[in-house]
Amino acid sequence: MRLRGAIICFTLAFGLFLSALARDGFDTWIDRTDLPAFLSDTSVEVRDRNGRLLRAYQVGDGIWRLTPGPVDATYLTLLKRYEDKRFDTHAGVDALAIMRAVGQAIWNGRPVSGGSTLTMQVARLLEDGTTGRWSGKLRQMRVALALERRLSKEQILELYLTHAPFGGNLEGVRAASLAWFGKEPRRLTAAQAALLVALPQSPETRRPDRRADAARAARNRVLARMEAQGILPQAEAQAALTERVPATLRPFPALAPHLADRKRAQYPDRLLHDLTLEADAQARLELLIAQAAREAGRAMSAALVVADAKTGEIIASVGSPEYAADRQGFIDMTQAIRSPGSTLKPLVYGLAFDQGLAHPETLIHDGPVQFGRYAPRNFDGQFRGDVRVRDALQMSLNIPVVKLTNALGPSRLMSALHRVGTRPKLPTGKPGLAISLGGIGMSLQDLVQLYASLARGGQGVDLRDDLLITPTETGRVLSPVAAWHVSDILAGLAPPRGAPAGVLAYKTGTSYGHRDAWAIGYDGRHVIGVWMGRADGTPVPGVFGGDLAAPVLFQAFGRLKSAFDPMPPPPAATLILGAAKLPQPLQRFEARSNTTSGNRPSLIFPPHGARLDTQGEALTIKLRGGQAPFVVLANGVPMIHGMQRREFEITNPGQGFSQLVVIDSAGLSDRADIRID
């Protein structure tokens, strides 16, 4: 008896030893599995400010393969219950499912059901392997067991949701949902979820657009089984049976294609680009630009930029009417360098206001004038004599603005453009007087950035299209008073027929030779720029910014939002007077001769950029040069006039930033920006 007991114990021990060896050998075999790469290429995605897909790019040989993102819970439940109900508990291979499949095949003489788990399907998808051969099935089991040891269940499920085939060039549940239903997979109907469960089993023979009957039958089998298992309520399952299967593949979103291409080229390593654009506004404005270009005539192009003036965020960017060869639609006209026509005139007037050269009610003579060999002419060739500066800007007269540019100096205008963050291009190395009439190169986006500074009271801001870019302000280009005067004048322009008046500060422009038609405007919140013309620069006779682009500008505001945001009130220091009540040097603008420019007044105290602690007492002013009597303005308000001395006191303008301007009897001036604590 003792010997028999010893033999039994030895046999059991030896059996356990052999089992351990087999187990260890099996574990070693699994651990040595050469796994395929997990990280397949996925589509580069461009999204709007709310995470909505604007555009995606294909991978490989034209494959749509997107990262899954949030997926509907009902779909995940149906997928597991129909394909692999023990997915959350098995180790990669479901022995019960395999034995059931083998038994059914023996009983029926043919395969009836498969025993593949979702993990085995992932193994096949990663290796692009077969399912029918035993060697292929054995390889899938080995890879599946290895995957389960190295990845979590959530990671394995995500691989399936990324790689599962759904017909044609669609891989992954998100690509399938967008293509078949035109929606993200985060919320699916029961019928849609069931169809997406059924398609990967035989994606080509069940393609809804080619085999609608087969697709419907496969979907209905999923619904019937889920109803039988109590996963779907009977009423919901029966209602899902009546839902139509999609008849066509929907195109993937392709909004803002020019900007999307630009961001992809700028950041080639990024898979996800989150932009500041708003998808619905972008879509509406793309339709508007396409319609406007069609109505303008054959070969006409158009572009548009919308920005939030407060934040600098670009809300919409339309580079051309169609992203195609027609109308040279592949050219991004928001970035193209073109002549801005008269759209820089408001900046010239604003600088003149700040320099004490003029006021909106100042009289300026519109008559023949010549600067060396340059003799500017008005667009219509006529002269209007004495006009108010306000009227000169509203009528977009050329001679008055050239006079002001000459008084300011073209370099001051160029400096202002650089200070606000734009990148103007000069046809020659040195700026001339013609830059105020469009003799310079600017992009539509740069012009929108310039006008955003007007909408912000003279404070510039960098436009940004990427949510990862930190908002930044550029330099101040105008004082709040000067910026308000400019806005007030532009808001007084007559609107296009049928458009509301006084709600939009806007300016139109037409470049030399009728090559470019512009309209740029802003309300209390947004600024929009519109360009129209031919992308190749061919002249378009008879085209004017006021006739062609201005109506599109007002329509763009209408499609952007339901109502205009009100314009801000005038700053407290704004001087609103008639011409007769202005200080004498501001009543009429007189051209400055070079003989007097050497005796220009200089404000030596306080110096430009000074920070003073005055304790609320009067502010001392010290001047050098110029011709008495003098006028001193603080933030556009006359503080003293008729002053004969060069050292005197003025009333303290108060805490904060202030701009001091001194004007002599010859109309020459100097300026200093200071801060009083």
C-alpha positions in Angstrom: 0.0 0.0 0.0 2.8 2.4 0.8 4.5 1.7 -2.5 1.2 2.2 -4.4 0.7 5.5 -2.6 4.2 6.6 -3.4 3.7 5.8 -7.1 0.5 7.7 -7.2 2.0 10.7 -5.5 5.0 10.6 -7.9 2.8 10.3 -10.9 0.7 13.3 -9.8 3.8 15.3 -9.1 5.4 14.4 -12.4 2.1 15.3 -14.2 2.0 18.6 -12.5 5.7 19.1 -13.4 4.9 18.4 -17.1 1.9 20.7 -16.9 4.1 23.5 -15.5 6.7 22.9 -18.2 3.9 23.0 -20.8 2.5 26.2 -19.3 5.9 27.8 -19.1 6.6 26.8 -22.6 3.3 28.1 -23.8 3.9 31.4 -21.9 7.3 31.7 -23.5 5.8 31.0 -26.9 3.2 33.7 -26.4 5.8 36.2 -24.9 8.1 35.7 -27.9 5.3 36.6 -30.3 6.5 39.1 -32.9 3.6 41.6 -32.7 2.7 43.9 -35.6 2.9 47.7 -35.2 0.0 49.2 -33.2 0.4 52.8 -34.4 -0.9 52.9 -38.0 -1.2 56.3 -39.7 -4.4 58.1 -39.0 -5.9 61.1 -40.8 -4.6 64.5 -40.0 -7.6 66.4 -38.7 -8.5 70.1 -38.7 -11.2 71.1 -36.2 -13.0 74.3 -35.3 -13.1 76.1 -32.0 -15.8 73.7 -30.7 -14.1 70.5 -31.8 -16.1 70.1 -35.0 -14.3 68.5 -37.9 -13.5 71.1 -40.6 -11.3 68.9 -42.8 -9.5 65.5 -42.7 -6.7 64.2 -44.9 -6.5 60.6 -46.3 -3.7 58.3 -45.4 -1.9 55.5 -47.3 -3.6 54.7 -50.6 -6.5 57.1 -50.1 -7.7 55.5 -46.9 -10.0 57.4 -44.5 -8.8 56.3 -41.1 -9.7 58.7 -38.2 -9.0 58.4 -34.5 -12.3 57.1 -32.9 -13.0 59.8 -30.4 -16.2 59.5 -28.3 -18.4 56.6 -29.5 -22.0 55.9 -28.8 -22.5 53.6 -25.8 -25.3 51.7 -27.5 -23.0 50.8 -30.4 -20.3 49.5 -28.1 -22.9 47.4 -26.3 -24.2 45.9 -29.5 -20.7 45.3 -30.8 -19.6 43.3 -27.8 -22.9 41.4 -27.4 -23.0 40.5 -31.1 -19.3 39.9 -31.8 -17.7 38.9 -28.5 -19.9 38.8 -25.5 -17.1 37.6 -23.2 -14.7 40.3 -24.4 -14.3 41.9 -21.0 -13.3 38.6 -19.3 -11.4 36.3 -21.8 -7.6 36.4 -22.3 -7.8 37.0 -26.1 -9.3 33.6 -27.2 -12.7 32.5 -26.2 -12.6 28.7 -25.8 -16.3 28.3 -25.4 -17.0 30.3 -28.6 -14.5 28.2 -30.5 -16.0 24.9 -29.3 -19.5 26.2 -30.2 -18.3 27.1 -33.7 -16.6 23.7 -34.2 -19.7 21.8 -33.0 -22.0 23.8 -35.2 -19.7 23.2 -38.2 -19.7 19.4 -37.5 -23.4 19.3 -37.0 -24.3 21.3 -40.1 -21.5 20.1 -42.3 -20.4 23.8 -42.9 -19.3 26.8 -40.8 -22.3 28.5 -39.2 -20.7 30.9 -36.9 -17.2 32.1 -36.2 -15.2 31.8 -33.0 -13.1 34.9 -33.5 -12.9 37.4 -30.6 -12.6 41.1 -31.1 -9.0 40.7 -30.0 -8.4 38.1 -32.8 -10.1 40.4 -35.3 -7.7 43.2 -34.2 -4.8 40.8 -34.7 -6.0 40.0 -38.2 -6.5 43.7 -39.0 -3.1 44.7 -37.8 -1.4 42.0 -39.9 -3.9 42.2 -42.8 -4.1 38.4 -42.5 -6.6 35.8 -43.6 -9.4 34.1 -41.6 -10.1 30.9 -43.4 -6.9 28.9 -43.1 -6.1 27.0 -39.8 -2.5 28.4 -39.9 -3.9 31.9 -40.2 -6.4 31.3 -37.4 -3.6 29.9 -35.2 -1.5 32.9 -35.8 -4.4 35.2 -34.9 -4.9 33.3 -31.6 -1.2 33.7 -30.7 -1.2 37.4 -31.5 -4.5 37.9 -29.7 -3.1 36.2 -26.6 0.0 38.4 -26.8 -2.0 41.6 -27.3 -4.0 40.9 -24.2 -0.8 40.6 -22.2 0.6 43.9 -23.4 -2.5 46.1 -23.9 -5.5 46.9 -21.8 -9.0 46.0 -23.0 -9.7 49.7 -23.7 -6.6 49.9 -25.9 -7.6 46.7 -27.8 -11.1 48.0 -28.4 -9.7 51.3 -29.6 -7.6 49.5 -32.2 -10.7 47.7 -33.4 -12.6 51.0 -33.6 -9.7 52.5 -35.6 -9.0 49.7 -38.1 -12.3 47.8 -38.7 -13.3 47.9 -42.4 -16.6 49.5 -43.3 -16.6 49.3 -47.1 -14.6 51.0 -49.8 -11.7 53.1 -48.4 -13.3 53.5 -45.0 -11.5 52.2 -41.9 -12.7 52.8 -38.3 -16.1 53.6 -36.9 -15.7 57.3 -37.0 -14.8 57.4 -40.7 -17.8 55.1 -41.3 -20.2 57.2 -39.3 -19.2 60.4 -41.1 -19.3 58.8 -44.5 -22.5 56.8 -44.1 -24.5 59.1 -41.8 -22.8 62.5 -42.0 -22.4 62.6 -38.3 -19.9 61.9 -35.5 -20.4 58.5 -33.9 -20.9 59.9 -30.4 -24.7 59.7 -30.9 -26.2 57.0 -33.1 -29.6 55.6 -33.6 -30.2 51.9 -32.9 -30.4 51.2 -36.6 -27.2 53.1 -37.4 -25.4 51.3 -34.6 -26.6 47.9 -35.8 -25.4 48.6 -39.4 -22.0 49.6 -38.1 -21.8 46.3 -36.2 -22.7 44.3 -39.2 -20.6 46.0 -41.9 -17.1 44.8 -40.8 -18.1 41.1 -41.1 -18.3 41.5 -44.9 -17.7 45.2 -45.8 -17.9 44.9 -49.6 -20.8 42.5 -50.0 -22.8 44.6 -47.5 -22.0 48.1 -48.8 -25.2 50.1 -48.4 -24.6 52.1 -51.5 -24.1 49.0 -53.7 -25.9 46.2 -51.8 -28.7 47.9 -50.0 -30.7 44.6 -49.5 -27.7 42.8 -48.1 -26.8 45.7 -45.8 -30.4 45.9 -44.6 -30.6 42.1 -43.9 -27.4 42.1 -42.0 -28.4 45.1 -39.9 -31.8 43.5 -39.2 -30.1 40.3 -38.0 -28.2 42.3 -35.5 -31.3 44.1 -34.3 -33.3 40.8 -34.0 -30.6 39.1 -31.9 -30.3 42.2 -29.7 -34.0 42.2 -29.2 -34.1 38.5 -28.4 -31.3 38.9 -25.8 -33.1 41.9 -24.2 -30.4 44.4 -25.1 -32.8 46.5 -27.1 -36.4 47.1 -26.1 -38.9 45.6 -28.5 -40.4 48.9 -29.5 -37.0 50.4 -30.3 -35.8 47.4 -32.2 -39.0 47.3 -34.3 -38.8 51.0 -35.1 -35.1 50.6 -36.1 -36.2 48.0 -38.7 -38.1 50.6 -40.6 -35.2 53.1 -40.8 -33.6 53.4 -44.3 -30.1 52.4 -44.9 -27.9 55.1 -46.5 -27.9 55.1 -50.3 -24.7 57.0 -50.9 -21.4 57.9 -49.3 -21.3 61.4 -48.0 -18.3 63.6 -48.6 -16.0 64.3 -45.7 -16.1 67.9 -44.4 -13.8 70.1 -46.4 -14.3 73.6 -44.9 -11.6 76.2 -44.9 -9.3 74.1 -47.2 -6.8 76.9 -47.8 -6.2 77.6 -44.1 -6.2 73.8 -43.4 -3.5 73.3 -46.0 -1.5 76.2 -44.6 -1.6 74.8 -41.0 -0.7 71.4 -42.2 2.3 72.8 -44.0 3.3 75.0 -41.1 3.1 72.1 -38.6 3.8 68.9 -40.5 4.1 66.7 -37.4 0.7 67.6 -35.9 -2.1 65.1 -36.3 -4.7 67.5 -34.9 -5.1 71.2 -35.6 -7.6 73.1 -33.4 -8.4 76.4 -35.1 -10.3 79.5 -34.0 -12.8 79.1 -36.8 -16.5 78.5 -36.2 -17.7 75.8 -38.5 -21.3 77.0 -39.1 -20.2 80.5 -39.9 -17.4 79.2 -42.2 -19.9 77.1 -44.1 -22.4 80.0 -44.6 -19.7 82.4 -45.7 -18.2 80.0 -48.1 -21.6 79.7 -49.8 -21.8 83.5 -49.9 -18.4 84.0 -51.5 -19.2 81.2 -54.1 -22.5 82.9 -54.9 -20.9 86.4 -55.1 -18.2 85.2 -57.5 -20.7 83.5 -59.8 -22.8 86.6 -60.0 -19.8 88.8 -60.6 -18.9 86.9 -63.8 -16.8 84.2 -65.3 -13.3 83.9 -64.0 -14.0 86.2 -61.1 -12.7 85.2 -57.7 -13.4 86.4 -54.2 -12.1 86.0 -50.6 -13.2 86.9 -47.1 -11.7 87.1 -43.6 -13.8 87.5 -40.4 -12.1 88.3 -37.1 -13.3 89.0 -33.6 -11.8 92.5 -33.0 -11.7 92.0 -29.2 -9.7 88.8 -29.2 -8.0 88.8 -32.6 -9.5 85.3 -33.3 -10.3 84.5 -37.0 -13.8 83.3 -37.1 -13.9 82.5 -40.9 -11.4 82.4 -43.7 -12.4 81.9 -47.3 -9.5 81.8 -49.7 -11.5 81.4 -52.9 -15.0 80.6 -54.2 -14.2 77.0 -55.0 -11.2 74.9 -54.0 -10.7 73.7 -57.6 -9.0 74.7 -60.8 -11.9 76.8 -61.9 -11.3 80.5 -61.1 -7.8 79.5 -59.9 -9.4 78.3 -56.7 -6.3 76.7 -55.3 -4.8 80.2 -54.7 -5.5 81.5 -51.2 -6.5 85.1 -51.9 -6.6 85.9 -48.1 -2.7 85.8 -48.3 -2.1 87.2 -51.8 -0.3 90.5 -52.0 -2.4 93.0 -53.9 -2.8 96.8 -54.1 -5.2 97.9 -51.3 -6.6 100.9 -53.2 -8.1 103.4 -50.9 -8.4 101.2 -47.9 -5.4 102.8 -46.2 -6.9 106.3 -46.3 -8.6 105.9 -42.8 -5.2 105.3 -41.2 -3.8 108.4 -42.8 -6.6 110.6 -41.5 -6.3 109.0 -38.0 -2.6 109.8 -37.9 -3.3 113.3 -39.0 -5.9 113.7 -36.2 -3.3 112.4 -33.7 -0.6 114.8 -34.9 -2.9 117.8 -34.6 -2.8 118.3 -38.4 -6.6 118.1 -38.8 -9.9 117.5 -37.2 -13.0 115.9 -38.9 -14.4 119.4 -39.3 -11.2 121.0 -40.6 -11.4 122.4 -44.1 -9.0 121.1 -46.6 -8.7 122.2 -50.2 -9.3 119.7 -53.0 -7.6 121.3 -56.0 -4.7 120.8 -58.4 -1.5 120.2 -56.5 2.0 118.9 -57.4 4.7 117.3 -55.3 7.8 117.4 -57.4 6.9 115.4 -60.5 3.9 113.7 -58.7 0.5 115.3 -59.4 -2.2 113.2 -57.8 -5.7 113.3 -59.3 -9.1 112.3 -57.9 -10.6 109.1 -59.2 -13.2 111.0 -61.2 -10.8 113.7 -62.4 -12.8 116.5 -60.7 -12.0 119.1 -58.0 -14.3 120.1 -55.3 -12.6 123.1 -53.7 -12.8 123.4 -49.9 -14.3 120.4 -48.2 -14.4 119.1 -44.7 -11.9 116.4 -43.8 -14.9 114.3 -42.9 -16.3 114.6 -46.4 -13.0 114.1 -48.0 -12.6 110.7 -46.4 -16.2 109.7 -47.1 -15.9 110.7 -50.7 -12.5 109.0 -50.8 -10.8 112.0 -52.5 -7.2 111.4 -53.4 -5.8 115.0 -53.3 -6.6 115.7 -49.6 -5.2 112.4 -48.4 -2.0 112.9 -50.4 -1.6 116.3 -48.8 -2.0 114.8 -45.3 0.5 112.0 -46.2 3.0 114.6 -47.3 2.6 116.5 -44.0 2.9 113.3 -42.0 5.7 111.8 -44.1 5.3 108.5 -45.9 7.7 106.9 -43.4 5.3 107.6 -40.6 2.5 105.7 -42.4 4.8 102.8 -43.0 5.8 102.8 -39.4 2.2 102.7 -38.3 1.5 99.7 -40.6 4.5 97.8 -39.0 3.5 98.8 -35.5 0.1 97.3 -35.9 1.6 94.0 -37.0 1.0 94.0 -40.8 3.6 93.2 -43.4 3.3 95.7 -46.3 5.4 95.2 -49.4 6.9 98.2 -51.2 7.3 98.0 -55.0 10.4 100.1 -54.5 12.7 100.4 -51.5 11.5 103.8 -50.3 7.9 104.7 -49.5 6.4 107.5 -51.6 3.2 109.6 -51.3 1.3 107.1 -53.5 1.2 104.5 -50.7 -1.9 106.2 -49.3 -3.6 105.6 -52.7 -2.7 101.9 -52.9 0.9 102.1 -54.1 1.9 99.3 -51.8 1.3 95.6 -51.4 -1.0 94.2 -48.7 -2.9 91.0 -48.0 -6.5 90.8 -47.1 -5.7 89.3 -43.8 -3.3 92.2 -43.0 -6.0 94.7 -43.9 -8.4 93.0 -41.6 -5.7 93.2 -38.9 -5.3 96.9 -39.5 -9.0 97.6 -39.3 -9.3 95.5 -36.1 -7.0 98.1 -34.5 -9.5 100.8 -35.5 -12.3 98.8 -34.0 -10.3 98.4 -30.8 -9.8 102.2 -30.4 -6.4 102.3 -32.0 -4.8 99.4 -30.1 -3.5 96.7 -32.4 -4.0 93.0 -32.0 -2.4 90.0 -33.8 -4.9 88.0 -35.7 -4.7 84.3 -34.8 -6.2 81.2 -36.4 -4.8 78.5 -34.0 -6.1 77.9 -30.5 -2.6 77.0 -29.3 -1.3 80.5 -30.1 -1.5 82.9 -27.2 -3.5 86.1 -27.9 -1.1 89.1 -28.2 -1.6 92.8 -28.7 0.6 94.7 -31.1 1.5 98.4 -30.8 -1.0 101.2 -30.4 -1.4 102.9 -33.8 -3.9 105.6 -32.9 -5.2 107.3 -29.8 -8.7 106.3 -28.8 -10.0 109.7 -29.8 -8.5 109.6 -33.3 -9.7 106.0 -33.8 -13.3 107.0 -32.7 -13.2 110.0 -35.1 -12.3 107.6 -38.0 -15.0 105.1 -37.0 -17.6 107.9 -36.8 -16.7 109.1 -40.3 -16.7 105.6 -41.8 -20.1 104.8 -40.1 -21.5 107.8 -41.9 -20.9 106.3 -45.4 -24.0 105.6 -47.3 -24.6 101.8 -47.3 -25.4 99.7 -50.3 -29.0 99.7 -51.5 -31.2 97.8 -49.0 -28.6 97.7 -46.3 -29.1 99.4 -42.9 -27.3 102.8 -42.3 -25.1 103.8 -39.5 -24.4 100.2 -38.2 -21.1 99.6 -39.8 -17.9 101.6 -40.1 -16.6 100.6 -43.5 -14.3 101.6 -46.4 -14.2 100.5 -50.0 -11.3 100.5 -52.4 -10.5 99.9 -56.0 -6.9 99.3 -57.1 -5.2 100.8 -60.1 -6.6 99.4 -63.4 -9.7 97.9 -61.7 -7.7 94.8 -60.6 -8.9 94.6 -57.0 -12.3 95.5 -55.4 -12.2 95.8 -51.6 -14.7 96.4 -48.8 -13.6 96.2 -45.1 -15.7 97.1 -42.2 -16.4 96.6 -38.5 -19.2 97.0 -35.9 -18.8 96.9 -32.2 -17.4 93.3 -32.2 -16.4 91.9 -35.5 -14.3 93.1 -38.5 -14.8 91.6 -42.0 -12.7 92.1 -45.1 -13.9 91.2 -48.6 -11.7 91.1 -51.8 -13.0 90.5 -55.3 -11.2 90.4 -58.6 -9.3 87.9 -60.8 -6.7 85.7 -59.1 -4.2 86.3 -62.0 -4.4 90.1 -61.6 -6.1 90.7 -64.9 -8.0 94.0 -65.0 -11.7 93.9 -64.8 -13.0 97.1 -66.4 -15.9 98.8 -64.6 -15.3 97.0 -61.3 -15.5 99.2 -58.2 -15.2 98.2 -54.5 -18.4 100.1 -53.6 -20.5 98.4 -56.3 -19.0 94.9 -56.1 -17.5 94.2 -52.7 -19.6 96.4 -50.3 -22.9 94.5 -50.8 -21.0 91.3 -50.0 -19.6 92.9 -46.9 -23.0 93.7 -45.5 -24.4 90.3 -46.5 -21.4 88.7 -44.7 -22.4 90.4 -41.5 -25.9 89.2 -42.0 -24.8 85.6 -42.3 -22.4 85.9 -39.4 -25.0 87.0 -36.8 -28.5 88.1 -36.4 -27.8 91.7 -35.4 -25.0 94.3 -35.6 -23.1 95.0 -32.3 -23.4 98.7 -31.5 -20.4 100.9 -32.0 -18.8 102.3 -28.8 -19.5 105.8 -27.6 -16.9 108.6 -28.0 -14.2 108.8 -25.4 -14.6 111.5 -22.8 -11.8 113.6 -24.3 -13.3 113.7 -27.8 -13.6 117.2 -29.3 -16.9 117.4 -31.1 -17.1 120.9 -32.5 -18.0 122.7 -35.7 -15.1 124.2 -37.8 -15.7 127.7 -36.6 -15.2 126.7 -32.9 -12.0 124.8 -33.5 -8.6 126.3 -32.5 -7.3 128.5 -35.3 -4.7 126.1 -36.6 -7.3 123.3 -36.9 -9.9 125.3 -38.8 -8.1 125.0 -42.1 -5.4 122.6 -43.2 -2.6 124.5 -45.0 0.1 122.6 -46.9 3.5 122.8 -45.1 6.4 124.0 -47.1 9.9 122.6 -46.7 11.1 126.1 -45.7 9.3 126.0 -42.4 9.8 122.3 -41.6 13.2 123.1 -40.0 11.5 125.3 -37.4 9.0 122.7 -36.3 8.0 122.9 -32.6 9.5 120.3 -30.3 7.9 119.2 -27.0 10.9 118.8 -24.8 9.0 118.3 -21.5 7.3 116.0 -20.8 9.3 113.8 -23.3 7.6 111.1 -25.3 7.2 107.9 -23.1 7.5 109.8 -19.8 5.9 108.5 -16.6 5.1 111.3 -14.2 3.8 111.5 -10.6 2.2 115.0 -10.6 0.1 114.5 -7.4 -2.8 116.0 -9.3 -1.1 119.4 -9.8 -0.8 121.3 -13.1 1.4 119.9 -15.8 4.4 121.9 -16.9 5.0 122.2 -20.7 8.3 123.2 -22.2 8.7 123.8 -25.9 11.5 124.5 -28.3 11.3 126.0 -31.8 8.1 126.7 -33.7 6.3 129.9 -34.2 4.1 131.4 -31.4 1.3 131.4 -30.6 0.9 127.8 -29.6 -2.1 125.5 -29.0 -1.8 122.4 -26.8 -4.2 119.5 -26.9 -4.5 116.7 -24.4 -6.2 113.6 -25.8 -7.7 115.8 -28.6 -9.1 118.4 -26.3 -7.6 122.0 -26.4 -6.0 122.8 -23.1 -4.6 126.2 -23.9 -4.4 128.4 -27.0 -2.8 131.7 -28.0 0.2 130.9 -25.8 3.2 133.1 -26.6 5.7 131.6 -24.1 7.5 128.3 -24.5 7.3 127.3 -20.8 3.9 127.3 -19.1 1.4 125.1 -17.3 -1.8 123.3 -18.4 -4.6 121.6 -16.4 -3.6 118.1 -15.4 -5.3 115.7 -17.9 -5.7 113.1 -15.1 -4.3 109.7 -14.2 -3.6 107.2 -17.0 -2.2 107.5 -20.5 -2.5 110.8 -22.3 -1.4 112.1 -25.6 -0.1 115.7 -25.8 0.0 117.6 -29.1 1.5 121.1 -29.5 0.6 123.1 -32.7 2.3 126.3 -33.7 0.9 129.2 -35.7 2.3 127.7 -39.0 0.3 124.5 -38.3 3.4 122.4 -37.5 3.1 120.0 -34.6 4.8 117.6 -32.2 3.4 114.8 -30.0 4.3 113.0 -26.8 2.5 110.0 -25.3 2.9 110.1 -21.5 1.5 108.3 -18.4 0.4 110.1 -15.2 0.3 108.1 -12.0 
